[in-house]
Amino acid sequence: MTAMQITMAWPDWLALLLQFMLLSMMSVSGAITAVPDMHRYLVVQQGWLSDAQFSSSVAIAQAAPGPNVLFVALMGWNVGLNAGGAGTGGWALGLLGAALCMLGTMLPSATLTWLATRWAQRNRERRGVRAFKQGMAPIVIGLVMATAW
């Protein structure tokens, strides 16, 4: 897998962050469900990654132990390396790309979860909130047991 040489300005980095934020809000069941849209944006539309770099990012992260969302960081890393080239500049932009992609993926869902739990805590005495919690309890227990099995 050879690095490409691309040029990126600050608006491009911002567009990368915003694209991953949008994909985060649209993906259900995790970031892996947004892979086709990530490919369309990074490879087809922008040309920031090659097909080989994109596929390798997903494959390496899926094979490695740990959270499977790490492919997002690898994609950002590869975009940064392509923009910065070999050496310290490439590493710095690689870290920037990884950070922006991970921030874009994690921030919207984490913020939405935080806001929803704050709202539910403030309204815990409402009938609908109590019913939701009581209805979700057996589902959560069942899913944990199924995972343990």
C-alpha positions in Angstrom: 0.0 0.0 0.0 1.7 3.2 -1.2 0.9 6.6 0.0 -0.8 9.1 -2.3 0.1 12.7 -2.4 -2.8 15.0 -1.8 -3.2 18.7 -0.9 -5.6 19.6 1.9 -6.4 23.1 3.3 -8.2 23.9 6.5 -11.6 23.9 4.9 -10.9 20.3 3.8 -10.1 19.3 7.3 -13.3 20.9 8.6 -15.3 19.2 5.8 -13.7 15.8 6.9 -14.8 16.5 10.5 -18.3 17.5 9.5 -18.8 14.6 7.2 -17.9 12.1 9.9 -20.2 13.9 12.4 -23.0 13.6 9.8 -22.3 9.9 9.3 -22.2 9.3 13.0 -25.7 10.7 13.4 -27.0 8.6 10.5 -25.4 5.3 11.5 -27.3 2.8 13.5 -25.5 -0.1 15.2 -22.1 1.5 15.1 -19.7 3.2 12.6 -19.3 0.0 10.5 -22.8 0.6 9.0 -21.5 3.9 7.5 -18.6 2.2 5.6 -20.2 2.5 2.2 -20.8 6.3 2.7 -17.2 6.7 4.0 -15.9 5.0 0.9 -18.0 7.2 -1.3 -16.8 10.4 0.4 -13.1 9.5 1.0 -12.3 7.5 -2.1 -14.8 8.3 -4.9 -15.8 11.9 -4.2 -12.7 13.5 -2.6 -9.9 11.1 -3.7 -8.2 11.4 -0.4 -7.7 7.6 -0.1 -7.1 4.8 -2.6 -9.3 1.8 -2.6 -6.4 -0.3 -1.1 -5.9 2.2 1.7 -9.6 2.3 2.5 -9.9 -1.5 2.5 -6.8 -2.0 4.5 -8.0 0.5 7.1 -11.2 -1.5 7.6 -9.5 -4.9 7.5 -6.7 -4.1 9.9 -9.0 -2.5 12.5 -11.5 -5.4 12.3 -8.7 -8.0 12.8 -7.1 -6.1 15.7 -8.3 -6.6 19.2 -10.3 -3.7 20.7 -13.1 -1.6 19.5 -14.0 -2.0 15.9 -14.5 1.7 15.5 -10.7 2.0 15.2 -11.0 1.8 11.4 -12.2 5.4 11.5 -9.0 6.5 13.1 -7.0 4.5 10.5 -8.8 6.2 7.7 -8.1 9.6 9.2 -4.5 8.6 9.7 -4.1 7.6 6.1 -5.7 10.8 4.9 -3.2 12.8 7.0 -0.2 10.7 5.8 -1.4 11.3 2.2 -1.6 15.1 2.9 1.7 15.3 4.8 4.0 12.9 3.1 6.8 11.1 4.8 8.4 12.4 7.9 7.3 14.5 10.8 4.7 16.5 8.8 3.0 13.3 7.7 2.9 12.0 11.3 1.4 15.3 12.5 -1.2 15.4 9.9 -1.9 11.7 10.4 -2.6 12.4 14.0 -4.8 15.3 13.1 -6.7 13.2 10.6 -7.2 10.4 13.1 -8.3 12.8 15.8 -10.8 14.6 13.5 -12.3 11.4 12.3 -12.7 9.9 15.7 -14.0 13.2 17.2 -16.5 13.4 14.3 -17.6 9.8 14.9 -17.8 9.9 18.7 -18.9 13.4 19.6 -22.5 13.5 18.1 -23.6 10.1 19.6 -21.9 10.9 22.9 -23.6 14.3 23.1 -27.0 12.8 22.2 -26.7 10.1 24.8 -25.6 12.7 27.4 -28.5 15.0 26.6 -31.0 12.1 26.6 -29.9 10.8 30.0 -30.0 14.3 31.5 -33.6 14.7 30.2 -34.6 11.3 31.5 -33.1 12.0 34.9 -34.9 15.3 35.2 -38.2 13.7 34.1 -37.8 10.4 35.9 -41.2 10.7 37.6 -43.1 11.0 34.4 -45.2 8.0 33.5 -43.7 7.5 30.0 -40.1 7.6 31.3 -40.9 5.1 34.0 -42.7 2.8 31.5 -39.8 3.0 29.1 -37.3 2.1 31.8 -39.4 -0.8 33.1 -39.9 -2.1 29.5 -36.2 -1.9 28.6 -35.0 -3.7 31.8 -35.9 -7.2 30.6 -34.6 -6.5 27.1 -31.2 -5.3 28.4 -31.0 -8.3 30.8 -31.8 -10.7 27.9 -29.2 -9.1 25.6 -26.5 -9.3 28.3 -27.3 -12.9 28.9 -27.2 -13.6 25.2 -23.9 -11.9 24.9 -22.5 -13.9 27.9 -23.6 -17.1 26.3 
